[in-house]
Amino acid sequence: MHPKIYALIELDRLVLSREHPELASALKRACHDGSLVRLQPGVFADPARVTSPLRLSALCRSVPHGVLHGRTAAALWLQEPVGVPLELAVRCKIAQRQGVSATIRTIPTEQVR
């Protein structure tokens, strides 16, 4: 695996291809050989370090304008295990993601925590 990918994984636990376009082919190769796993489109992580909180972080990083809501938000607020599908509110349609239920709606800013 590319040395810069190792450094990014150690620093942030996630690597976003849009933040590092120069690593696009290296990320694909690492995902293909099992060194990395794709958690969301363009979001990669070390498969040995994947946890539920990391999956939530990957979703939030891949859809920065999205807001976790419904059962997902309630579970986080109550510090309970988060079930699947993850519920996400978005302002416009996004590509379908495995394990994610996206609803098109606007959440008022004052209700976002």
Helices and strands as residue ranges (DSSP letters): H 3-12, E 15-16, G 21-23, H 24-32, E 37-40, E 43-45, G 47-49, H 52-62, E 67-68, H 70-77, E 86-90, E 100-104, G 109-111
